[in-house]
Amino acid sequence: MAEIEQVMRGSFRVMIKLGMLDPPEMVPYSKIKDGPEPWTRDENKLLARQVTQEAVVLLKNQNNLLPLDSPKLKSIAVVGQRSNDVAWDWL
C-alpha cells in the first residue's frame, strides 16, 4: 500500500503542476492553441508506427523453448542497453 501511495503521490504532483485537476479557465496553458494536437497529425502517427515497428523484438523459437516453462526455469538473462531500467509506468 505504501508503494502505491508513493507512486500516486508522484502522479498527482505532476497533475497538479500541469493544472490537470483545475478547471480550464484557471489553467494558462489551456489557452495556447497553435494547431491540432501533435498526436493527431498524420506525420506523427507515421513516426510512432515506424518507431514501434523498429522496436519489435522477434524471438527465435529454437528447439520449442517458447513459451518458457517456469517450473523448469532456473534463471533468465536480460541484456541490452536498458536492461537495468525498470519502466514502472508500463505496469
Backbone hydrogen bonds in HBPLUS format (Angstrom, degrees):
<---DONOR---> <-ACCEPTOR-->    atom                        ^
c    i                          cat <-CA-CA->   ^        H-A-AA   ^      H-
h    n   atom  resd res      DA  || num        DHA   H-A  angle D-A-AA Bond
n    s   type  num  typ     dist DA aas  dist angle  dist       angle   num
A0005-GLU N   A0001-MET O   2.94 MM   4  6.21 161.7  1.98 151.4 156.4     1
A0006-GLN N   A0002-ALA O   2.94 MM   4  6.14 151.5  2.03 143.7 151.4     2
A0007-VAL N   A0003-GLU O   3.01 MM   4  6.27 161.3  2.05 151.6 155.6     3
A0008-MET N   A0004-ILE O   2.87 MM   4  6.06 166.6  1.89 154.6 158.8     4
A0009-ARG N   A0005-GLU O   2.85 MM   4  5.92 152.0  1.93 143.7 151.5     5
A0010-GLY N   A0006-GLN O   3.19 MM   4  6.46 156.3  2.25 143.8 148.8     6
A0011-SER N   A0007-VAL O   2.99 MM   4  6.29 158.3  2.03 150.7 157.1     7
A0012-PHE N   A0008-MET O   2.82 MM   4  6.01 167.1  1.84 156.2 159.2     8
A0013-ARG N   A0009-ARG O   2.93 MM   4  6.04 148.7  2.03 141.7 150.8     9
A0014-VAL N   A0010-GLY O   3.19 MM   4  6.44 159.1  2.23 147.7 151.2    10
A0015-MET N   A0011-SER O   2.99 MM   4  6.27 162.7  2.02 149.6 155.0    11
A0016-ILE N   A0012-PHE O   2.82 MM   4  5.98 156.2  1.88 151.2 156.6    12
A0017-LYS N   A0013-ARG O   3.03 MM   4  6.26 162.0  2.06 146.6 151.5    13
A0018-LEU N   A0014-VAL O   2.94 MM   4  6.14 149.2  2.04 150.6 158.9    14
A0020-MET N   A0015-MET O   2.88 MM   5  5.13 148.1  1.98 159.9 158.9    15
A0019-GLY N   A0016-ILE O   3.05 MM   3  5.00 147.9  2.16  98.3 108.3    16
A0022-ASP N   A0019-GLY O   3.27 MM   3  5.30 159.1  2.31 102.9 109.2    17
A0026-MET N   A0023-PRO O   2.91 MM   3  5.66 160.0  1.95 127.6 133.8    18
A0027-VAL N   A0024-PRO O   3.14 MM   3  5.23 154.1  2.21 105.1 112.9    19
A0030-SER N   A0027-VAL O   3.14 MM   3  5.60 146.9  2.25 110.5 119.3    20
A0031-LYS N   A0028-PRO O   3.38 MM   3  5.93 160.2  2.43 110.9 116.0    21
A0032-ILE N   A0029-TYR O   3.13 MM   3  5.48 158.3  2.18 110.0 116.6    22
A0040-THR N   A0037-GLU O   2.99 MM   3  5.62 163.0  2.02 121.8 127.4    23
A0041-ARG N   A0038-PRO O   3.34 MM   3  5.61 161.6  2.38 107.6 112.9    24
A0044-ASN N   A0041-ARG O   3.11 MM   3  5.48 124.4  2.43 105.4 118.7    25
A0045-LYS N   A0041-ARG O   3.03 MM   4  6.36 152.0  2.11 152.0 160.9    26
A0046-LEU N   A0042-ASP O   2.92 MM   4  6.17 158.2  1.96 153.1 158.6    27
A0047-LEU N   A0043-GLU O   3.05 MM   4  6.24 153.6  2.12 137.8 144.9    28
A0048-ALA N   A0044-ASN O   2.90 MM   4  6.08 161.0  1.93 146.5 151.5    29
A0049-ARG N   A0045-LYS O   2.95 MM   4  6.17 155.2  2.01 146.1 153.0    30
A0050-GLN N   A0046-LEU O   2.90 MM   4  6.15 157.4  1.96 148.1 154.3    31
A0051-VAL N   A0047-LEU O   2.89 MM   4  6.13 166.8  1.91 157.0 159.9    32
A0052-THR N   A0048-ALA O   2.98 MM   4  6.09 159.9  2.02 145.2 151.1    33
A0053-GLN N   A0049-ARG O   2.90 MM   4  6.13 159.8  1.95 149.5 155.0    34
A0054-GLU N   A0050-GLN O   2.95 MM   4  6.16 155.5  2.01 150.5 157.1    35
A0055-ALA N   A0051-VAL O   3.01 MM   4  6.10 130.0  2.27 140.3 153.0    36
A0055-ALA N   A0052-THR O   3.20 MM   3  5.14 135.0  2.41  94.0 106.3    37
A0072-LYS N   A0069-ASP O   3.04 MM   3  5.60 131.9  2.28 115.2 127.4    38
A0073-LEU N   A0069-ASP O   3.09 MM   4  6.15 125.1  2.41 144.1 158.4    39
A0073-LEU N   A0070-SER O   3.23 MM   3  4.89 140.3  2.40  92.9 104.1    40
A0083-SER N   A0080-GLY O   3.26 MM   3  5.15 166.7  2.28 111.1 110.1    41
A0085-ASP N   A0082-ARG O   3.08 MM   3  5.30 153.5  2.16 108.1 116.3    42
A0090-TRP N   A0087-ALA O   3.14 MM   3  5.74 166.3  2.15 118.3 122.4    43
A0091-LEU N   A0088-TRP O   3.22 MM   3  5.65 167.6  2.24 113.9 117.6    44
